[in-house]
Amino acid sequence: MIEINKVTKKFGDLVATNEISLSVARGEFFAVLGPNAAGKTTTIRMICGLLKATEGQGTCLGYDIAREADRIKAQTGYMTQKFSFWSDMTIRENLEFVARLYQLPRLRQTVDQTLEQLGLTHRQKQLAGALSGGWKQRLALAAVTMHSPKLLLLDEPTAGVDPQARRDFWDEIHTFSTQGMTVLVSTHYMDEAERCDRIVYLANGQKVAQGTVA
């Protein structure tokens, strides 16, 4: 599903990632673990074509990460670390807008199903900006999965949410994983990384280790 080889990203003199190599199998639940400024977000953004690598190469979903970014984006769900949807629109309006971006058929039915699946039906008329951190997280997850992506990328998705919201979120992610979706999640919580099939550990833009939890 993902194969990157010695990928480096430089911002001027700053080396954000240095020769990162990793592979993620189809259907795998994979964690990118590391402290702040380890290079986790930069790595994810290069994988899905939002950033171009300075050096190195790779593929995602069988497409070249440098030349075929648009094809990757169409089949990927990317949940950013910071809430990135529209605060002055309701939950339903946000999902309807995203559904139009992806040109999804049966828009109303698709949005209804997404609201139901993520437990948002009773809150669908609430403004996104008025939601707590946990409910914003749930809305974001709904928006990035409603087009049934083959790959789900989650960038520190539980930062700043309460313990119960964290637990509920991981239950939802495991549901998507058991349905065959490939999941790559970045985190600095070791207990979250231990829920995954395999882990790559990054620090200061370098790959320190990669393997199973054991």
PyMOL commands that set and color helices and strands:
alter all, ss='L'
color gray80, all
select helices_A, chain A and resi 40-47+69-74+91-101+107-117+121-123+128-130+133-145+163-178+190-193
alter helices_A, ss='H'
color red, helices_A
select strands_A, chain A and resi 2-11+14-24+29-33+55-60+63-64+76-79+151-155+182-187+198-203+206-212
alter strands_A, ss='S'
color yellow, strands_A
deselect
rebuild
show_as cartoon
